Amino acid sequence: MTDALVYPSVPLFLLGGWGLFELARAWRLVRLRRGGRAEGPVLRFLKWSLRPWAAWAAVNLVHRIWPHGWLCNARTFPFYANCLGTGFGTGIWGTLLRLWELQTFWRWTAVGVALSVGFCLLVLFACRRPPRSLRARIGLLLVFYLFAVALPLALNSIPFGATAPQGENSSLLEPWTDSGSTYLYGLLVVKDRPSHFMRHFAELQPRLKMTIHGVTHPPGATLLQYGIGHLFGVGHENPRLNTTRLRHAIGVAVLGGLGVVLVWLIARSLFSEGAAWLAAAFWVVLPGRLAYATFALDTLFAGFFALAFWLGWLVVTSGKMRWVPAVGLGAVFACLTMLTYSWCIAAAMFVVFGLCVARESKWRLRDLSLRLGLPLGVMTVLSGACLIVHRLNYLATYRAATDFMKSMHVCADALQWVVKLAGGQVDLWLMTGSTVCSVIVIALARALGGRHGLAQRALLFSVLGVYALPLLFGPNPVKMEAARLWHWIPVVPVAFAGDAVWREPRRSFFSVGAVAVSLLTFLVMKCFVSFAV
């Protein structure tokens, strides 16, 4: 507590700045009301951008004053990041002086800023002149995808670069050096025998404790990392080589970037094409996505969840039974059962969403059984066949994963429970970008007020409601902390944010501003913290 409330405390500075802004805003509003005018777009934008940071500052101060030995550095909580290191610089000014001397910092910052400005111009173009022909839509979506890949690769190379000689680390490769942060070292267990790994996973699972994530996920997660390596030309080469790590980093970014297409499809199905472009833009620059897009498979898991949301929407809201989306949804659920134990969350969201729509639309029993039963049946058949063929005791592997996590994450008292829960949520939602975070809250309030259609509201509340259950009643506290990596949860809220901004009279200003705030947030964070934990 000695240095928690003294300058240069970043959260205290943010709270002070926010307080001054609110006073200035109140004074300005009084003057505007006297003249019969409403609040202008600049004031609203600043309000949306600053208030979430005030919430973060309050949570951070609680952690500084009453440290309970959480997982991360007290000065960066709840971002689950660490300062660049005491040997790098002392405090803010010491870090800035050290950065000034780094050529790699200036080189990659220039690349990141150039890409950021280019993407802001692209968003402005999409707002003012959205494409009308199919070819133009595909072309613009392809450019969005290229930015979704290039931005995280460039920004995560700040400040130490993208490559490094063997035995040294660059910023891009640093997360891969920590065995607990990646599935990469699980490939030492897989070797070149994926079928043997799958069949004997229950026996090999304890050996995956070196990766943490490998032991806490089904075998498909480690095999997905194995497949990325083969797809990008490194096969089963030594994962400790920097060349191997670099190709895996590029592979994760390239495959994870495909999520922008799915976010666009979801927002277009729920709202309009204009909202879809903004939702896709917001998703590309989510600071949370950018932070983990080059080494965490959660960005790929998010793609499966987003595909499930889109297919589930088609199955539930179509006028007649859609057989192909229903079968495809079952196949996606089956893939998720092999990738993450959170598959049950995706399935539960779909069932709750379907039941809500069925109740209001008064479906017949046949419609209910087909639309909900067919995807779940396909999932059961495909997953069951996989387990039988590979003789995999899925329940035993789940119990082993749960027991391992319980041994690592313990809530000693009520204060720890509350701070872990609050920190995880602040981390997840503020890392959507502070402006986008505020717009999501506004969109949620509008949905509660009945401003959207039944199906739209049902999907949003199903996602958020089912998501809350494992946080509050889950088998172990890690779910509260790990919310920062649940990139699939903001997919639907971001679609609502895209619609809310699209309806604004000054949508070009708000959309470009929101994108710029997210990019600037991550750029500043990369100057002071590392996400290699």
Buried (B, 14 or more C-beta within 10 A) or exposed (E): EEEBEEEEBBBBEBBBBBEEBBEEBEEBBEEBEEEEEEEEEEBBBBBBBBBBBBBBBBBBBBBBEEEEEBBBBBBBBBBBBBBBEEEBBEEEEEBEEBBEEBEBBBBBBEBBBEBBEBBBEBBBBBBEEBBEEEEEBEEBBEBBBBBBBBBBBBBBBBBBBBBBEEEEBBBBBBBBBBBBBBBBBBBBBBEEEBEEBBBBBBEBBEEBEEBBBBBBBBBBBBBBBBBBBEEBEBEBEEBBEBBBBBBBBBBBBBBBBBBBBBBBBBBBBBBBBBBBBBBBBBBBBBBBBBBBBBBBBBBBBBBBBBBBBBBBBBBBBEEEEBEEBBBBBBBBBBBBBBBBBBBBBBBBBBBBBBBBBBEEEEBEEEBBEBBBBBBBBBBBEBBEEBBEEBEBEBEEBBEBBBEBBEEEBEBEEEEBBEBBBBBBBBBBBBBBBBBBBBBBBBBBEBBEEEEBEBBBBBBBBBBBBBBEEBBEEBBBBBBBBBBBBBBBBBBBBBBBBBBBBBBBEBBBBBBBBBBBBBBBBBBEBBBBBBBBB
